[in-house]
Amino acid sequence: MTSVMNHDTYDYVVVGAGSAGCVVAARLSEQPDVRVLLLEAGGPDSHPDVQNPVMWPTLFKGELDWGYDTQPLRHANDRIDHIPRGKMLGGCHSHNASAWVRGHSADFDTWADQGNAGWDWQSVLRLYRKIENWQGPASELRGTGGPMWVTPNAEPNPIAAAFVEAGSTVGIPSVADNNGPTMEGTSFFNLTIKDGRRYSVVHAYLQPAIERPNLTVLTCAETQRLSLDGTRCVGVNYVHDDTEKTAFAEQEVILCAGVIGSPRALLLSGIGPAKDLNELGIPVVADLAGVGRNLQDHPLLGGINYECKGALPEPRNNGAESAMWWRSDPQLTSPNIQAVILEFPFATPELVGRLPSEHCYAIAPSVARPASRGTVKLVSADPSVAPAIDVNFLARDADIEAMLVAVDICREMGASSAYNDLRKREIMPGNLGRADMIEFIRQSVSTYFHPTGTCKMGIDAQSVVDPELRVCGITGLRVADASVMPTVTTGNTNAPTVMIGEMAAELVQVSP
Ligand SMILES: Cc1cc2nc3c(=O)[nH]c(=O)nc-3n(C[C@H](O)[C@H](O)[C@H](O)COP(=O)(O)OP(=O)(O)OC[C@H]3O[C@@H](n4cnc5c(N)ncnc54)[C@H](O)[C@@H]3O)c2cc1C
């Protein structure tokens, strides 16, 4: 990647080269007369463990991860969880498990019903079709010829195949494509993997754009604050080569720094809840109550673990190839629980000692529509101090009830005949009464890596951006990344974030 600084002044400055930022910068730079700067705090994505899609768990807490830990989880025995976030070109799409899940149509129709005109399922479907280069069977719902290579799973691990088969033993159908007419049932993930290598937004969007003379990509350039002239955003202040610099944007700054980075940059710039800013001595530019609030993540259990009969089959593709979506209550109109198979053992630090040293696989249940909400708050006006991340898992009883049902279904699937050739025994949790199972859930809950919502899009008092993604009360500034989701989608969050990037690029051009 080039990292040549051509100008101090651009038309657009994009902060953060992650799932959304790469899309925004690449699309805006398609107009040859427009100058675009993309600033990324991390370095390149060239590490072999980034490019090998099965190695994602090895990146946790390493130099390519921001290294964020949560506040003590008040409803999970005050445990502390790690929230991995990719710090490199591609952001979390360079760190993630390569599953491509667009979400349930109801996710987007709900956003639109809340006042976010233009974000309904039919509208976002147009963008998904524009994004995708789908390699599976032709379907009106899928796109071909777009930048993102998306493929059905070839030659899945027998552990993952058994999970898809196991659904029928508990009355859950298998679906051919969870990005097709329905996601509800068991299925193999679509993958953003090509020829055995990760295929991220860097490959799909940034690399084809990088030679454009009007696009400058600067790595190891961390934005600290927005540059504001009153309530107009005129650029960003960033550090590069240990030097503080300013890049000016004649049109707009688009903040794509992710669910932690975007609220952090706004708060450091005086955009956020006035009371919190006053306490830290940060001058208030816009009193926006919702900045850093509304944090939502899918709680994932680590996990229902099994000892394998013989040697564990080697993890394939992303090591987590199949999933299940279902309803914890038949009265619901769409799925609210998910589970994922893991072709390796998976337990929280508190429970990992219960596992034998090898030959284990896990089923990890999750709540796909959590009711609990958390926060991202600054603890200092110093940009080098990490914010306090309170994910607040299991704060609402509804999440515990949904998780109990998910655990029951997954244990039944794991005990079914589909696993007869693989399963030696269930290691944990085993048959537990309700109180003990809830205690197991509190000990084993962790992130599904899908935090969202901290710069919520909407039209109410808690909204940080309007439906055109413009920051309320500030001109020349948008946010476009997973932080703008009003509610987390029912599935994994990468594809919706790429879609948000595409939407942002269009909005910048049609509604300045
Ligand atoms: C381990 C893991 C596994 C996952 N697995 C999946 C999966 O299989 N499928 C799926 O759909 N989703 C998955 N996700 C979630 C998904 O990848 C994210 O929701 C999505 O990538 C978020 O995109 P984003 O653009 O909001 O943020 P990011 O991709 O995090 O991009 C933000 C970028 O901004 C940069 N940045 C932050 N602050 C600054 C600053 N101050 N200055 C400059 N740059 C800055 C960051 O370094 C980063 O590159 C996973 C995530 C992780 C971490």
The ligand as an SDF file (V2000), in Angstrom:
LIG
                    3D

 53 58  0  0  0  0  0  0  0  0999 V2000
  -12.3480  -11.8520   16.0470 C   0  0  0  0  0  0  0  0  0  0  0  0
  -13.5170  -11.3500   15.2530 C   0  0  0  0  0  0  0  0  0  0  0  0
  -14.2840  -12.2540   14.5240 C   0  0  0  0  0  0  0  0  0  0  0  0
  -15.3850  -11.7980   13.8120 C   0  0  0  0  0  0  0  0  0  0  0  0
  -16.0270  -12.6720   12.9700 N   0  0  0  0  0  0  0  0  0  0  0  0
  -16.9810  -12.1910   12.1450 C   0  0  0  0  0  0  0  0  0  0  0  0
  -17.4970  -13.0180   11.1030 C   0  0  0  0  0  0  0  0  0  0  0  0
  -17.0380  -14.1270   10.8570 O   0  0  0  0  0  0  0  0  0  0  0  0
  -18.5090  -12.5150   10.3460 N   0  0  0  0  0  0  0  0  0  0  0  0
  -19.0190  -11.2670   10.5540 C   0  0  0  0  0  0  0  0  0  0  0  0
  -19.9690  -10.8950    9.8770 O   0  0  0  0  0  0  0  0  0  0  0  0
  -18.5070  -10.4590   11.5050 N   0  0  0  0  0  0  0  0  0  0  0  0
  -17.4700  -10.8730   12.2640 C   0  0  0  0  0  0  0  0  0  0  0  0
  -16.8790  -10.0240   13.1470 N   0  0  0  0  0  0  0  0  0  0  0  0
  -17.4230   -8.6530   13.2750 C   0  0  0  0  0  0  0  0  0  0  0  0
  -17.1360   -7.7590   12.0780 C   0  0  0  0  0  0  0  0  0  0  0  0
  -15.8740   -8.0530   11.5320 O   0  0  0  0  0  0  0  0  0  0  0  0
  -17.2540   -6.2890   12.5130 C   0  0  0  0  0  0  0  0  0  0  0  0
  -18.5690   -6.0360   12.9730 O   0  0  0  0  0  0  0  0  0  0  0  0
  -16.9570   -5.2980   11.3790 C   0  0  0  0  0  0  0  0  0  0  0  0
  -15.7390   -5.6130   10.7510 O   0  0  0  0  0  0  0  0  0  0  0  0
  -16.8990   -3.8810   11.9420 C   0  0  0  0  0  0  0  0  0  0  0  0
  -16.5330   -2.9790   10.9190 O   0  0  0  0  0  0  0  0  0  0  0  0
  -16.2810   -1.4290   11.2060 P   0  0  0  0  0  0  0  0  0  0  0  0
  -16.0050   -0.8030    9.9000 O   0  0  0  0  0  0  0  0  0  0  0  0
  -17.3950   -0.9040   12.0300 O   0  0  0  0  0  0  0  0  0  0  0  0
  -15.0170   -1.3700   12.1570 O   0  0  0  0  0  0  0  0  0  0  0  0
  -13.5530   -1.9390   11.9410 P   0  0  0  0  0  0  0  0  0  0  0  0
  -13.5330   -2.9790   10.8790 O   0  0  0  0  0  0  0  0  0  0  0  0
  -13.0690   -2.2820   13.2990 O   0  0  0  0  0  0  0  0  0  0  0  0
  -12.7580   -0.6860   11.3580 O   0  0  0  0  0  0  0  0  0  0  0  0
  -12.3560    0.4140   12.1220 C   0  0  0  0  0  0  0  0  0  0  0  0
  -10.9780    0.8210   11.6310 C   0  0  0  0  0  0  0  0  0  0  0  0
  -10.6750    2.0900   12.1730 O   0  0  0  0  0  0  0  0  0  0  0  0
   -9.3500    2.0810   12.6730 C   0  0  0  0  0  0  0  0  0  0  0  0
   -9.3120    3.1020   13.7100 N   0  0  0  0  0  0  0  0  0  0  0  0
   -9.9080    3.0890   14.9170 C   0  0  0  0  0  0  0  0  0  0  0  0
   -9.6510    4.2160   15.5920 N   0  0  0  0  0  0  0  0  0  0  0  0
   -8.8800    4.9820   14.7780 C   0  0  0  0  0  0  0  0  0  0  0  0
   -8.2970    6.2620   14.9030 C   0  0  0  0  0  0  0  0  0  0  0  0
   -8.4560    6.9810   16.0100 N   0  0  0  0  0  0  0  0  0  0  0  0
   -7.5510    6.7350   13.8820 N   0  0  0  0  0  0  0  0  0  0  0  0
   -7.3900    6.0160   12.7390 C   0  0  0  0  0  0  0  0  0  0  0  0
   -7.9190    4.7770   12.5700 N   0  0  0  0  0  0  0  0  0  0  0  0
   -8.6580    4.2770   13.5680 C   0  0  0  0  0  0  0  0  0  0  0  0
   -9.1590    0.6700   13.1700 C   0  0  0  0  0  0  0  0  0  0  0  0
   -7.8050    0.3300   13.3100 O   0  0  0  0  0  0  0  0  0  0  0  0
   -9.8810   -0.1230   12.0980 C   0  0  0  0  0  0  0  0  0  0  0  0
   -9.0380   -0.4280   11.0140 O   0  0  0  0  0  0  0  0  0  0  0  0
  -15.7570  -10.4290   13.8540 C   0  0  0  0  0  0  0  0  0  0  0  0
  -14.9720   -9.5220   14.5610 C   0  0  0  0  0  0  0  0  0  0  0  0
  -13.8440   -9.9730   15.2320 C   0  0  0  0  0  0  0  0  0  0  0  0
  -12.9880   -8.9880   15.9620 C   0  0  0  0  0  0  0  0  0  0  0  0
  1  2  1  0
  2  3  1  0
  2 52  2  0
  3  4  2  0
  4  5  1  0
  4 50  1  0
  5  6  2  0
  6  7  1  0
  6 13  1  0
  7  8  2  0
  7  9  1  0
  9 10  1  0
 10 11  2  0
 10 12  1  0
 12 13  2  0
 13 14  1  0
 14 15  1  0
 14 50  1  0
 15 16  1  0
 16 17  1  0
 16 18  1  0
 18 19  1  0
 18 20  1  0
 20 21  1  0
 20 22  1  0
 22 23  1  0
 23 24  1  0
 24 25  2  0
 24 26  1  0
 24 27  1  0
 27 28  1  0
 28 29  2  0
 28 30  1  0
 28 31  1  0
 31 32  1  0
 32 33  1  0
 33 34  1  0
 33 48  1  0
 34 35  1  0
 35 36  1  0
 35 46  1  0
 36 37  1  0
 36 45  1  0
 37 38  2  0
 38 39  1  0
 39 40  1  0
 39 45  2  0
 40 41  1  0
 40 42  2  0
 42 43  1  0
 43 44  2  0
 44 45  1  0
 46 47  1  0
 46 48  1  0
 48 49  1  0
 50 51  2  0
 51 52  1  0
 52 53  1  0
M  END
$$$$
